[in-house]
Amino acid sequence: MLESRPVAQPSPKPRTLRARKFDAVPLLDLQRQYRQIRDEVLAAIERVCSSQQFILGAEVEALEREIAAFTGTTEAIACASGSDALWLALSAAGVHAGDAVLTTAFSFVASASAIVRTGARPVLVDVDPRTLNLDPTQAAVRLREGGSYKVQALLPVHLYGQCADMDGLQRLAEEFHIPLIEDAAQAIGAAWRKRPAGSLGLTAAFSFYPTKNLSAYGDAGLVTTSNAEFAERMRSLRNHGSLRRYYHEEIGANSRMDALQAAILRVKLPHVEKWNQQRREHADHYNRLLAEAGLLSRQGAAPVRLLETSSHARHVFHQYVIRAERRDELRKFLTGRKIGTEIYYPLPLHLQPCFAYLGHREGDLPESERAAREVIALPMFPELTRDEQQWVVESIAEFYS
């Protein structure tokens, strides 16, 4: 079930919060994090440089063991990016040319483009308007319709750091005898019914892009699984289809994680739970401030709506996203005050030019299209201050006053 967020009593207009003014509030400030862990990071980099082992090797193997333990799985396969992690996960699950994979229409392009890289066809389905995660009811309708392409896997995305409805999706996976693969790129440390993201499906793909909750200093990704056979296949695929040097069983890719990224990620991993808790606290504080400002409940339509969090989910708030009236005007106003925002995502996947061959038209997936018109991400990172949050919300209230 979904929890309602705190909502203030109706008020005629948003109230002024009298916040301290800031010259700028960034959407993300990695400098603040770096200052906390600088000595550890530099020591880790020196360790790699002294070893002169830069590709795979001991640092990557240690990270794989640590991430497997963190996610409650037995295997982790490090690779060059989150996009490659999705391709590896799908390939290991047996997805290939002529197949189809069902996924959400509201995500970053890699969720669907990884399916295309296997030779399969993305089947794009609408989202639950309360969470913007893949809607199991809509997925069930699409699966029962059948079609020319047989769906061979489900690929839900844990959007913004909240796990998709894994109860409903797991039931579908069992009913249709297809594997469930998690796109957990935004969800390191998240959980569903206390089970960690990364352990909820057959395989799961993570991204460590520099903006993620656990971030590298460049591109990096990883796949988790508890299937040793699949893990072995992915280790081969990431290294040109080879488990023995210069012997190639199949065509793979050059998708090896470098040791510098692994060493940096190993420094950061012990901090992730604390950083995620700080993000949750910031999200709760935003909710209170928006309610107190009268932005969530007014006579007539409220200018701001919150996404909901399932009572079964441990959200890690990779992004704090609201739905806003006159979203583009609001963003321009906030940009004028040097308050960082972003739109995740301005065009749903079924309307992207690269997927025109799927034959979708505007109006086909209305909830995804509506979300693309309304969502806006506000500043969110562990070191964000309460005063900065108050300034952000006061600025939003001033825009709607």
N, C-alpha and C positions, 0 to 999 in steps of 0.2 A: 504494500500500500504506500501511498505518497503522503508526505507530511505537508501540511499547509505552513507557509511562512507567516511570521507575525505581520499583521495588518493594522494600521491605525484606524481610528474612527473617522468617518467622513469629515472633511474640512473644506471650506470654500476655495482655498488655494494653498499651494505649498508654503510652508513657513520658512523664514530665514533662520539658519542655524548659528549665525555669527561665528563662523570659522575663521581661523588664522589664514591669511592669504599666502599663497606660495607662488614664486616665480614660475615654477614648473613642477608637474608631477608626472613622472614617466610611467608608461604602461608596464615596463619591466626595467629593473636596474640591477644588472649583474655585477656592477662594481661593488655594491654593498656586500654581496655574498663573497666576492673575491677577497675583500679586506679581512673577512673573518677567517678564511682558510688559506690565505696566501702562503704562509710558511709551509703548510702541509703539501700544497700543490707544487711549490717549487722543489721541495724535497723529493716528491714523487717523480717529477720530470728529470731531476738529476739522477735518480735511481735508474731510470730507463736509459738516459744518455750514457751512464757509466757501464751499463750492461751491453750497449750496442746491439740490443735485440729490439727491432722496431716494428716487426709485423708478426702478429699472433704471439706465440711464446708464453713464458711464465706469467706475465702480467695479465694477459687475456684469459688464460686458463684459470687464474685465481679469481678474476672478476666473474667468470662463468659460474664457478662454484658458489660464490657469494650471492649472486643474483638468483641462482636456483634455490638456495636456502631461503632467501628473502621472499620468494614467491611461492614457496611450498611445493616446488617441482624437483625432479631428479636430474634434469638436463637443462643446460642453457647453451646456446650457440651464438657467439658474438659475430657481428658482421659489420659492413661498412655504413649502413644507414637504416632508418626505420622502413623506408620503401623497400629496400632489399630484404629486410626481415619479413615483410608481408609476402613477398615473392617466394622466399624460402619456405615459409609456413604453408602456403598454398601448394607449392610443388611437392613438398614432403607428404601432404595429405592426398596426393594423387590427382590433383586438378590438372587437366591438360587440354589441348586443342579439342574443340567440339563440345566441351562441358559448359556449364553456367554456374555462377556463384551469386547467391542472393546477398545483397548488402544495402546499406542505407543510402538514400539520395542526398543526405545532408552531412557532408564530411569533407576533409581535404581530398584532393584529387588522387593521392596515392592509394587510398582505400580501393578505388575502382581500377586505377591504372595497373596496380599489381595483378589484378585478375586478368587484364588484357595481356600482360607480359607472359602469363602461362599459356596463352592461346585461347583462354576461355572468354565467355561473354558475361559482363556484369548484368545482373537483374536488380534494378534499382527500385527500392520500396520506400514508402513515406514514413514519417516519424510520428512519435507520440508528441502532441503539442505541449504536454506538461514538462517533458524532460528534453525533447529534441533527439532522443535516442531512437533507434530502430523500433518500430511498433510491431510486436509479435502478432497482433490481430491482422494487420495488413500483410505481414509476411505469410501468415497462414492462408489468407485468401489467394495470394499470388502462387504459393506452392500447390494449392489444390486446383488452380486453373490449368496447370501443366504447361504445355507449349512445345515448340520445336526443339528447344535446348533443355536437356535434363539438368536440373539443379543438383550439383554434386557436393555443395558445401554452403554453410551459413557463415557470413563474416560480419558480425555486429561490431560496431565501433563504440568504445566507452568514451563518449563525447564530453569534452571539457573536464574530464576526470571523474565522471560518475559511470559506474558499470551499467550497461544496458540491462533490460529485464531478463536475467539469465534463467529464471524459472520458466517463463513462457517460451523462450528460445530453445532451452534444453528439451522441453516437451516436443517441440517441432523437430528438433534433430533426431530424437528417438522415434517419433512417428514416421518420419520419412527416411530414416536410416542413412543420415548424412552427417558428416563431421561438423563440429562447431569450432570455428577458428576466431580467436579474439584479436581485434585491432585495439591493442592496449597502448598505442603510441602516446596517449595523453594521460595514462592512468597508473603509473608506477606508484605502488602503495595503496591503491584503491582496493575495495573488497566488496563482495556480494555475500550476504549471510555469513560474514566473518571469514569467507574464503578469499584469498588474495587474487586480484587480477593477475592473470598469467597462468593460473591453475584451474580455470573454469571450463576450458575447452580442450580439444585435442592438442592444439598448439596455440601460441599467442605471440604477437609481434610487438616489440617495444621500440620506441625512438628515443635517442639521447641527443637530439638536435639541441643547440645551445639555449633555446628558450624553454626547454622542458623542465619539469620538476626535478628530475635527475638529469643533468646536462653535461655533455662533453664540451670540449673547446674546438669543435668541428663536427662533422657528420659521424654518427655511430648508431648502431642498432643491435638488437638481440632478439632471439626467439627462445621461448621456454616450452618445455614439453616434459611429460613423464614417460614417453615412448622412446626407448633406447634405439630402436631401429630407425625411427624418423630422425632422431638426433644425428645418427651416423650419416644418413643421407644428406642432411643439411650441411654437415661439416664438409662433405665432398662437394656439394653444389657451390658453396661459398668460395671454393678453392679450385676453380676450373674443372670441377668434376673429378677431383683427385684426392685420394687418401694416402697414396704413396707418391713421393716426388717423381714427376715425369711419367707417371702411369695414370691414364685418364679413362675412367669407366664410362663417362658420359660428358656431354657438353654442359659446363656450369658457368660460373661468372667469377670475376675478380671482386670479391666482396669480403675481404679480410679486414678485421678491425686492427688498427695499429696500436702498439703497446702504449704510446703516450696517452691516447684517449682512455684506454683501459685503466691506466694508473690514476688519471684524474678522476675517473668515475669511482674508483675504489676509495679515493679520499672523500668523495661526496656521499657515497652510499650510507655511511653511518649517521649522517645528518638528515636523511630524507624524511624519516618519521617526524622529527621535530619540525622541519620546514613545512611538511604537509599539515601538521596540527596548527601551525601559525596561519596557514592559508585558510583553514576552516574557521579559525577565530576571526580573521578578517572578513570572511563571507558573512558570518553571523553579525558582525558589526555593521557591515554595509546594509544588511537587511533591516537592522534596527534604525539606522540613520534614515534610510529611505522611507520607512514607516513613520518615523517621527516628523519627517518633513512633509507628510501628507501626500507623498507621491504615489503611494500604492492604493489609496482609497480616497476618492473624491466624489462630490456630487457630479454625476455623469461618469464618463469613462476615465479611469485612472490613466495618467500618462505613462506610467511604468508598470510592468508586470515582471514578477520573478519566475525563474524556472523552479521546478519542484525537485526535491530530493526524496528518493524512495527510503522508507524506513529500513529496508534491507541493505541499503548501500552505505559504504564508507566513502564519501566524496573527497577527492584531494584537490579540487578547484585549481586545476591547471589554468583555467580561465574563470573569471567571474563575469557572467554574461547576463544582461537583462534584456527585456523586450521593451522598446520605446516607441511612442508615437513621434512622428516627424523625426525619425532616427537620423537621417542625413543632416538635417538642420541642427539637431542637437550635437552631432559630432563636429560640425563646423564651429559651433559656439565653443565647445570644449577645446578644440584645437587652437582657437584664438586665445585661450587662457593657458596654452601649453600643457594641457592635461592629455596624456596619452590615451588613445582608444584604438580599437581595431574591430573589423567586421569579420567574424568567423561564422558564416561565409557569405559573400555577397551574391553568389550565383550557385544554386544547387547543381549537383552533378548531372542530373538528367537534362539540364539546359546548357551544359558546357559544350562549346563547339566540337571538342574532340570526341564527344559521345553522341554527336548528331545521328550517326548511323544506327543508333538504338531505336530511333523513330519516335522519341517523346516530343510532346508539345507543351507549351505553357498551359497550365491548368490541370495537367495529368496528376501531379503530386502536390496538392494545394498546401498542405502543412509545411512542407519543405520550402515552398515558394514564399509563404507568408513569413516564415522564420528569416529567410534571406533578406526580407524587407525591413525587419524589426530588430534583429539582434545587434547588440553592441557590447563589447568587452571593455570593462573598466580596469584601471590599474590594479594589478594583483601580483604580489611577490612577498616572500616571507618577511622582508625587512620594511615593508610599507608601514608608515606610522598612522596612528589614529587621527592626528591632526591633518595629515594628507587626505585620508578618507573623508573627513568632515568637509574639507575644502572641495573635494570632488562632488559630494552630494549637495553641498550648498550651491555649487555652480549649476548642477542639474536643476535644482529647485528654482534658481533665479531664471533659468531659461524658460521654464514652464509657468512662471508667475505672471 
